[in-house]
């Protein structure tokens, strides 16, 4: 199935599991798929920033994508295809779509500064991959340093019919979601799916501002799915209570430099992956950091039994 503007729910950002020697851990890829589906995932995103995509060989990227497409069956798989040049982007995009991907995600390169540069870049990207490929705008200024205003996002969406989703990761960004939904209500923006990232740090209120779901890699995807569901059911206090219990660990994951190491460590302890290894270069946790994470998990287990490890 192709991705469209009705996409919602939980789209975990999948890490790439590695053996300690740097080889891809194929068995853990299968386990990730099983655990994400059990958590209620309505789709999945691979080869994102969390997936260590730049460290993969082209054939490895295709192999991982194929495994997720096979494992998720009829559910949509989004593939990150961001690259320094359009030739590599086009090649990966066309290949994963042929494998059965639902769409691709494109992040703007950090060199873009003006609104015209940003909108021009996306026009050229669509020309490169083809107008038949549904794509997601990745708006992540904290890492990519590219600032997209709501008006710029609206222009990208309106100029490119193949744009069907925004991965919203601005911080703070609640007003941006409200503005985009206001554009939609006024008729100046066609419907578009908005899934949010930022490690879920603002998911509780992002859902209330009009987000359709979560697309991030927090190590408890079940919590993400539950918060999305509870908010859609109008169970605001229940959603916030569950979110608040996880917030200390969500915050800990947001540390620059060790966020992925933290996430992989928790996923390993939970049995999602066999090893928390990253392919070099990559940051490692100290013994003190592991002890702090273990402490947070023990405290979380008082409120969410899924943290009892």
LONU-321706 format. One record per residue (C-alpha): residue number from 1; y, x, z; chain. Coordinates in nm, 3 decimals. Layout:
// residues N
(NUM; (Y; X; Z); "A")
...
// end
This chain:
// residues 309
(1; (0.000; 0.000; 0.000); "A")
(2; (0.357; 0.113; -0.065); "A")
(3; (0.609; 0.132; 0.216); "A")
(4; (0.874; -0.139; 0.221); "A")
(5; (1.158; -0.266; 0.438); "A")
(6; (0.927; -0.481; 0.652); "A")
(7; (0.761; -0.179; 0.816); "A")
(8; (0.766; -0.204; 1.196); "A")
(9; (0.577; -0.117; 1.510); "A")
(10; (0.444; 0.225; 1.599); "A")
(11; (0.436; 0.514; 1.351); "A")
(12; (0.336; 0.823; 1.554); "A")
(13; (0.457; 1.157; 1.424); "A")
(14; (0.132; 1.351; 1.408); "A")
(15; (0.111; 1.713; 1.517); "A")
(16; (-0.106; 1.952; 1.318); "A")
(17; (-0.395; 2.064; 1.540); "A")
(18; (-0.481; 2.434; 1.523); "A")
(19; (-0.757; 2.648; 1.665); "A")
(20; (-0.629; 2.938; 1.880); "A")
(21; (-0.678; 3.170; 1.581); "A")
(22; (-0.443; 2.959; 1.365); "A")
(23; (-0.701; 2.771; 1.159); "A")
(24; (-0.656; 2.396; 1.119); "A")
(25; (-0.875; 2.205; 1.363); "A")
(26; (-1.024; 1.937; 1.138); "A")
(27; (-1.223; 1.775; 1.417); "A")
(28; (-0.903; 1.721; 1.617); "A")
(29; (-0.739; 1.562; 1.313); "A")
(30; (-1.015; 1.301; 1.320); "A")
(31; (-0.969; 1.253; 1.695); "A")
(32; (-0.595; 1.207; 1.653); "A")
(33; (-0.656; 0.935; 1.396); "A")
(34; (-0.898; 0.755; 1.627); "A")
(35; (-0.665; 0.774; 1.926); "A")
(36; (-0.358; 0.665; 1.731); "A")
(37; (-0.539; 0.363; 1.596); "A")
(38; (-0.665; 0.279; 1.944); "A")
(39; (-0.304; 0.302; 2.067); "A")
(40; (-0.205; 0.028; 1.822); "A")
(41; (-0.040; 0.238; 1.552); "A")
(42; (0.078; 0.033; 1.257); "A")
(43; (0.121; 0.347; 1.045); "A")
(44; (0.159; 0.722; 1.087); "A")
(45; (0.387; 1.003; 0.969); "A")
(46; (0.249; 1.347; 0.885); "A")
(47; (0.405; 1.682; 0.788); "A")
(48; (0.717; 1.613; 0.991); "A")
(49; (0.907; 1.866; 1.199); "A")
(50; (0.655; 1.819; 1.479); "A")
(51; (0.372; 1.876; 1.232); "A")
(52; (0.479; 2.239; 1.174); "A")
(53; (0.489; 2.161; 0.803); "A")
(54; (0.669; 2.483; 0.697); "A")
(55; (0.379; 2.684; 0.841); "A")
(56; (0.120; 2.518; 0.616); "A")
(57; (-0.011; 2.627; 0.279); "A")
(58; (0.029; 2.364; 0.002); "A")
(59; (-0.344; 2.296; -0.008); "A")
(60; (-0.349; 2.254; 0.371); "A")
(61; (-0.069; 1.998; 0.353); "A")
(62; (-0.262; 1.796; 0.098); "A")
(63; (-0.587; 1.820; 0.293); "A")
(64; (-0.427; 1.694; 0.615); "A")
(65; (-0.251; 1.412; 0.430); "A")
(66; (-0.575; 1.306; 0.266); "A")
(67; (-0.755; 1.291; 0.600); "A")
(68; (-0.491; 1.065; 0.750); "A")
(69; (-0.483; 0.842; 0.443); "A")
(70; (-0.862; 0.801; 0.458); "A")
(71; (-0.860; 0.748; 0.834); "A")
(72; (-0.579; 0.491; 0.840); "A")
(73; (-0.730; 0.283; 0.564); "A")
(74; (-0.487; 0.010; 0.460); "A")
(75; (-0.220; 0.116; 0.709); "A")
(76; (0.075; 0.312; 0.566); "A")
(77; (0.094; 0.692; 0.583); "A")
(78; (0.438; 0.849; 0.541); "A")
(79; (0.452; 1.215; 0.439); "A")
(80; (0.738; 1.454; 0.507); "A")
(81; (0.824; 1.629; 0.180); "A")
(82; (1.151; 1.801; 0.274); "A")
(83; (1.182; 2.139; 0.103); "A")
(84; (1.454; 2.390; 0.015); "A")
(85; (1.420; 2.308; -0.355); "A")
(86; (1.349; 1.993; -0.553); "A")
(87; (1.057; 2.144; -0.745); "A")
(88; (0.847; 2.183; -0.429); "A")
(89; (0.959; 1.842; -0.306); "A")
(90; (0.864; 1.673; -0.631); "A")
(91; (0.527; 1.845; -0.646); "A")
(92; (0.427; 1.747; -0.292); "A")
(93; (0.566; 1.394; -0.325); "A")
(94; (0.379; 1.318; -0.646); "A")
(95; (0.056; 1.469; -0.515); "A")
(96; (0.053; 1.276; -0.187); "A")
(97; (0.141; 0.951; -0.362); "A")
(98; (-0.154; 1.005; -0.594); "A")
(99; (-0.370; 1.052; -0.283); "A")
(100; (-0.258; 0.712; -0.155); "A")
(101; (0.045; 0.780; 0.066); "A")
(102; (0.275; 0.481; 0.127); "A")
(103; (0.597; 0.678; 0.095); "A")
(104; (0.773; 1.003; 0.175); "A")
(105; (1.036; 1.117; 0.423); "A")
(106; (1.330; 1.332; 0.314); "A")
(107; (1.558; 1.522; 0.551); "A")
(108; (1.893; 1.655; 0.429); "A")
(109; (1.928; 2.036; 0.419); "A")
(110; (2.156; 2.178; 0.691); "A")
(111; (2.411; 2.308; 0.439); "A")
(112; (2.540; 1.958; 0.358); "A")
(113; (2.876; 1.882; 0.516); "A")
(114; (3.073; 1.618; 0.325); "A")
(115; (2.980; 1.256; 0.259); "A")
(116; (2.976; 1.323; -0.116); "A")
(117; (2.738; 1.615; -0.069); "A")
(118; (2.501; 1.401; 0.137); "A")
(119; (2.493; 1.103; -0.099); "A")
(120; (2.472; 1.335; -0.400); "A")
(121; (2.177; 1.516; -0.248); "A")
(122; (1.979; 1.196; -0.205); "A")
(123; (2.057; 1.087; -0.562); "A")
(124; (1.920; 1.418; -0.687); "A")
(125; (1.617; 1.396; -0.457); "A")
(126; (1.528; 1.052; -0.593); "A")
(127; (1.572; 1.178; -0.947); "A")
(128; (1.332; 1.463; -0.864); "A")
(129; (1.051; 1.263; -0.698); "A")
(130; (1.088; 0.950; -0.911); "A")
(131; (1.236; 0.610; -0.846); "A")
(132; (0.887; 0.466; -0.797); "A")
(133; (0.833; 0.658; -0.470); "A")
(134; (0.951; 0.472; -0.156); "A")
(135; (1.138; 0.706; 0.073); "A")
(136; (1.267; 0.735; 0.428); "A")
(137; (1.602; 0.890; 0.523); "A")
(138; (1.559; 1.124; 0.817); "A")
(139; (1.883; 1.121; 1.015); "A")
(140; (1.841; 1.396; 1.276); "A")
(141; (2.180; 1.566; 1.329); "A")
(142; (2.083; 1.747; 1.649); "A")
(143; (1.835; 1.964; 1.458); "A")
(144; (1.953; 1.939; 1.098); "A")
(145; (2.330; 1.953; 1.180); "A")
(146; (2.405; 1.697; 0.906); "A")
(147; (2.622; 1.408; 1.023); "A")
(148; (2.557; 1.078; 0.845); "A")
(149; (2.791; 0.790; 0.924); "A")
(150; (2.668; 0.431; 0.894); "A")
(151; (2.876; 0.399; 0.574); "A")
(152; (2.704; 0.702; 0.421); "A")
(153; (2.363; 0.563; 0.509); "A")
(154; (2.464; 0.229; 0.357); "A")
(155; (2.573; 0.405; 0.039); "A")
(156; (2.243; 0.593; 0.011); "A")
(157; (2.047; 0.271; 0.060); "A")
(158; (2.254; 0.072; -0.188); "A")
(159; (2.252; 0.344; -0.454); "A")
(160; (1.878; 0.406; -0.429); "A")
(161; (1.654; 0.097; -0.434); "A")
(162; (1.354; 0.314; -0.346); "A")
(163; (1.505; 0.381; -0.001); "A")
(164; (1.325; 0.143; 0.235); "A")
(165; (1.354; 0.298; 0.580); "A")
(166; (1.581; 0.497; 0.810); "A")
(167; (1.429; 0.729; 1.066); "A")
(168; (1.709; 0.711; 1.318); "A")
(169; (1.744; 1.016; 1.541); "A")
(170; (2.114; 1.038; 1.607); "A")
(171; (2.215; 1.104; 1.967); "A")
(172; (2.396; 0.906; 2.086); "A")
(173; (2.309; 0.658; 1.817); "A")
(174; (2.292; 0.308; 1.963); "A")
(175; (2.620; 0.206; 1.802); "A")
(176; (2.496; 0.333; 1.466); "A")
(177; (2.200; 0.093; 1.478); "A")
(178; (2.430; -0.195; 1.572); "A")
(179; (2.668; -0.110; 1.288); "A")
(180; (2.391; -0.096; 1.030); "A")
(181; (2.253; -0.431; 1.144); "A")
(182; (2.606; -0.573; 1.128); "A")
(183; (2.635; -0.450; 0.768); "A")
(184; (2.309; -0.626; 0.695); "A")
(185; (2.422; -0.951; 0.859); "A")
(186; (2.747; -0.942; 0.658); "A")
(187; (2.556; -0.891; 0.335); "A")
(188; (2.689; -0.543; 0.253); "A")
(189; (2.354; -0.376; 0.324); "A")
(190; (2.018; -0.496; 0.201); "A")
(191; (1.732; -0.519; 0.455); "A")
(192; (1.594; -0.183; 0.564); "A")
(193; (1.341; -0.081; 0.826); "A")
(194; (1.478; 0.127; 1.115); "A")
(195; (1.231; 0.330; 1.318); "A")
(196; (1.357; 0.561; 1.589); "A")
(197; (1.270; 0.914; 1.699); "A")
(198; (1.428; 1.155; 1.948); "A")
(199; (1.103; 1.173; 2.140); "A")
(200; (1.163; 0.807; 2.239); "A")
(201; (1.443; 0.910; 2.475); "A")
(202; (1.645; 0.596; 2.392); "A")
(203; (1.368; 0.366; 2.267); "A")
(204; (1.424; 0.103; 2.535); "A")
(205; (1.776; 0.022; 2.420); "A")
(206; (1.722; 0.112; 2.054); "A")
(207; (1.483; -0.183; 2.028); "A")
(208; (1.748; -0.410; 2.176); "A")
(209; (2.005; -0.287; 1.923); "A")
(210; (1.785; -0.386; 1.630); "A")
(211; (1.530; -0.111; 1.569); "A")
(212; (1.199; -0.223; 1.422); "A")
(213; (0.985; 0.026; 1.609); "A")
(214; (0.920; 0.388; 1.699); "A")
(215; (0.847; 0.691; 1.483); "A")
(216; (0.812; 0.982; 1.719); "A")
(217; (0.549; 1.206; 1.873); "A")
(218; (0.566; 1.146; 2.247); "A")
(219; (0.229; 1.232; 2.399); "A")
(220; (0.165; 0.874; 2.516); "A")
(221; (0.178; 0.670; 2.193); "A")
(222; (0.038; 0.377; 2.388); "A")
(223; (0.361; 0.358; 2.585); "A")
(224; (0.566; 0.359; 2.266); "A")
(225; (0.362; 0.076; 2.121); "A")
(226; (0.380; -0.123; 2.444); "A")
(227; (0.759; -0.090; 2.472); "A")
(228; (0.803; -0.199; 2.111); "A")
(229; (0.572; -0.497; 2.164); "A")
(230; (0.725; -0.603; 2.496); "A")
(231; (1.078; -0.591; 2.357); "A")
(232; (0.977; -0.801; 2.058); "A")
(233; (0.819; -1.052; 2.297); "A")
(234; (1.142; -1.072; 2.493); "A")
(235; (0.990; -0.912; 2.804); "A")
(236; (1.288; -0.689; 2.866); "A")
(237; (1.225; -0.596; 3.229); "A")
(238; (0.859; -0.515; 3.167); "A")
(239; (0.956; -0.293; 2.876); "A")
(240; (1.215; -0.106; 3.081); "A")
(241; (0.985; -0.071; 3.382); "A")
(242; (0.717; 0.093; 3.170); "A")
(243; (0.968; 0.310; 2.989); "A")
(244; (1.132; 0.421; 3.313); "A")
(245; (0.798; 0.537; 3.451); "A")
(246; (0.755; 0.769; 3.153); "A")
(247; (1.116; 0.884; 3.131); "A")
(248; (1.080; 1.207; 3.336); "A")
(249; (0.808; 1.332; 3.100); "A")
(250; (0.998; 1.208; 2.794); "A")
(251; (1.300; 1.405; 2.916); "A")
(252; (1.093; 1.717; 2.982); "A")
(253; (0.966; 1.707; 2.624); "A")
(254; (1.325; 1.717; 2.496); "A")
(255; (1.382; 2.077; 2.599); "A")
(256; (1.480; 2.293; 2.306); "A")
(257; (1.222; 2.556; 2.218); "A")
(258; (0.930; 2.424; 2.423); "A")
(259; (0.926; 2.056; 2.325); "A")
(260; (0.634; 2.089; 2.086); "A")
(261; (0.446; 2.315; 2.325); "A")
(262; (0.487; 2.053; 2.598); "A")
(263; (0.371; 1.775; 2.371); "A")
(264; (0.067; 1.962; 2.249); "A")
(265; (-0.025; 2.060; 2.605); "A")
(266; (-0.025; 1.696; 2.718); "A")
(267; (-0.212; 1.582; 2.407); "A")
(268; (-0.473; 1.849; 2.477); "A")
(269; (-0.511; 1.738; 2.840); "A")
(270; (-0.547; 1.379; 2.719); "A")
(271; (-0.820; 1.471; 2.469); "A")
(272; (-0.622; 1.397; 2.154); "A")
(273; (-0.655; 1.758; 2.038); "A")
(274; (-0.885; 2.039; 2.149); "A")
(275; (-0.621; 2.311; 2.177); "A")
(276; (-0.246; 2.321; 2.229); "A")
(277; (-0.217; 2.620; 1.994); "A")
(278; (0.073; 2.643; 1.752); "A")
(279; (0.064; 2.845; 1.434); "A")
(280; (0.290; 3.147; 1.469); "A")
(281; (0.578; 3.168; 1.519); "A")
(282; (0.571; 2.929; 1.811); "A")
(283; (0.682; 2.908; 2.172); "A")
(284; (0.430; 2.912; 2.456); "A")
(285; (0.448; 2.748; 2.795); "A")
(286; (0.464; 2.961; 3.108); "A")
(287; (0.237; 2.894; 3.405); "A")
(288; (0.536; 2.746; 3.585); "A")
(289; (0.603; 2.504; 3.300); "A")
(290; (0.240; 2.390; 3.292); "A")
(291; (0.252; 2.328; 3.666); "A")
(292; (0.566; 2.118; 3.624); "A")
(293; (0.406; 1.911; 3.349); "A")
(294; (0.095; 1.859; 3.560); "A")
(295; (0.318; 1.741; 3.845); "A")
(296; (0.494; 1.494; 3.617); "A")
(297; (0.161; 1.361; 3.493); "A")
(298; (0.038; 1.312; 3.850); "A")
(299; (0.353; 1.118; 3.937); "A")
(300; (0.327; 0.911; 3.619); "A")
(301; (-0.033; 0.821; 3.702); "A")
(302; (0.092; 0.623; 4.002); "A")
(303; (0.251; 0.376; 3.762); "A")
(304; (0.043; 0.415; 3.443); "A")
(305; (-0.330; 0.482; 3.485); "A")
(306; (-0.344; 0.629; 3.135); "A")
(307; (-0.187; 0.943; 3.285); "A")
(308; (-0.481; 1.004; 3.518); "A")
(309; (-0.622; 1.322; 3.371); "A")
// end
